[in-house]
Amino acid sequence: IAGLQNSANLELTLPFLHLAAGPSLDVLAVAGCGGAGCLASDAMFFGIDGRAALVIGAIGPGSRGGFSVNVHVHPTFVGSNVVTTLSLGVGGELY
């Protein structure tokens, strides 16, 4: 199973919190072999992308930066099923 998520998000940036959400066009590909032979298939589906980040660092006029802890959730609607990915991350931000 492989996937490609193509999202366009709008973000709200608060002093310590970043929130973002938007639509996504996702490509999911599945390949495998079984008793009846091998099968490979891919298709495009609608998804929704969401992100929340806590940014710890300097706040003031001009450029800002800090250490970020974030959670990213991405449901993809595959027919009557929903496939959801969840990721957690840490990093740095300068803006």
Secondary structure as UniProt FT lines:
FT   STRAND          2..7
FT   STRAND          10..13
FT   STRAND          17..34
FT   TURN            35..36
FT   STRAND          37..56
FT   STRAND          65..78
FT   TURN            79..80
FT   STRAND          81..94
//
